[in-house]
Amino acid sequence: MSTSAARIELRVKPATKAIIQQAAALSQVSLTDFITDIVLTRAQELVNGVAAPPTRQPRPIGGWTFDLPDGWDAPLDDLAEYR
């Protein structure tokens, strides 16, 4: 019986890797099993519609953030008489 596996490579910061390795050790599983279990669980939730897809938050430009006022994208019907 032949067992084949697909390879996925991740690039993370050393501090991130250390935390993941520590969590895997605390869970008493290999790093591969730890990552695979978490990623597979999340992927199945998304595919099965159990979890909402992640939302993208706007990123500040140049360090500045601002909120648009309510109704900023409402139609300008009140200006129709000026056309």
C-alpha positions as CSV (number, residue, x, y, z in Angstrom):
1,M,0.0,0.0,0.0
2,S,1.5,3.3,-1.1
3,T,0.9,6.5,1.0
4,S,1.3,9.8,-0.8
5,A,1.1,13.2,0.7
6,A,1.0,16.7,-0.8
7,R,3.3,19.3,0.5
8,I,2.3,22.8,1.7
9,E,4.9,25.3,2.7
10,L,4.3,28.3,5.0
11,R,6.5,31.3,5.7
12,V,5.9,32.8,9.1
13,K,7.9,35.1,11.4
14,P,10.1,33.2,13.9
15,A,8.0,34.4,16.8
16,T,4.8,33.0,15.1
17,K,6.5,29.7,14.5
18,A,7.7,29.5,18.1
19,I,4.1,30.0,19.4
20,I,2.7,27.4,17.0
21,Q,5.4,24.9,18.0
22,Q,4.7,25.6,21.7
23,A,0.9,25.0,21.2
24,A,1.6,21.8,19.3
25,A,3.8,20.6,22.1
26,L,1.2,21.4,24.7
27,S,-1.4,19.5,22.6
28,Q,1.1,16.6,22.4
29,V,0.8,16.3,18.6
30,S,3.3,17.0,15.9
31,L,3.5,20.4,14.3
32,T,2.2,19.1,11.1
33,D,-0.8,17.4,12.8
34,F,-1.5,20.6,14.8
35,I,-1.6,22.9,11.8
36,T,-3.4,20.4,9.6
37,D,-6.2,19.9,12.2
38,I,-6.8,23.6,12.7
39,V,-6.7,24.5,9.0
40,L,-8.8,21.6,7.9
41,T,-11.5,22.3,10.6
42,R,-11.7,26.0,9.5
43,A,-11.8,25.0,5.8
44,Q,-14.6,22.6,6.4
45,E,-16.6,25.2,8.3
46,L,-16.3,27.6,5.4
47,V,-17.0,25.0,2.7
48,N,-20.0,23.7,4.6
49,G,-21.4,27.2,5.3
50,V,-21.1,26.8,9.0
51,A,-18.8,29.8,9.4
52,A,-18.9,33.2,7.7
53,P,-15.9,34.0,5.5
54,P,-13.5,36.4,7.0
55,T,-14.2,40.0,6.4
56,R,-11.5,42.3,5.2
57,Q,-11.0,45.3,7.3
58,P,-9.9,48.5,5.6
59,R,-6.2,49.3,6.2
60,P,-5.2,52.8,7.2
61,I,-3.4,54.7,4.5
62,G,-0.4,56.6,5.7
63,G,-1.4,55.9,9.3
64,W,-4.6,57.9,9.0
65,T,-8.1,56.3,9.5
66,F,-11.5,57.9,9.1
67,D,-15.1,56.9,9.1
68,L,-17.5,57.9,6.4
69,P,-20.7,59.5,7.6
70,D,-23.9,57.5,7.4
71,G,-25.7,57.8,4.0
72,W,-22.5,58.8,2.1
73,D,-23.4,56.4,-0.6
74,A,-27.2,57.2,-0.7
75,P,-28.6,58.3,-4.1
76,L,-28.8,62.0,-4.7
77,D,-32.5,62.1,-5.5
78,D,-32.9,65.3,-3.6
79,L,-30.8,67.1,-6.2
80,A,-32.8,65.8,-9.2
81,E,-34.6,69.2,-9.6
82,Y,-31.2,70.8,-10.4
83,R,-30.4,68.7,-13.4
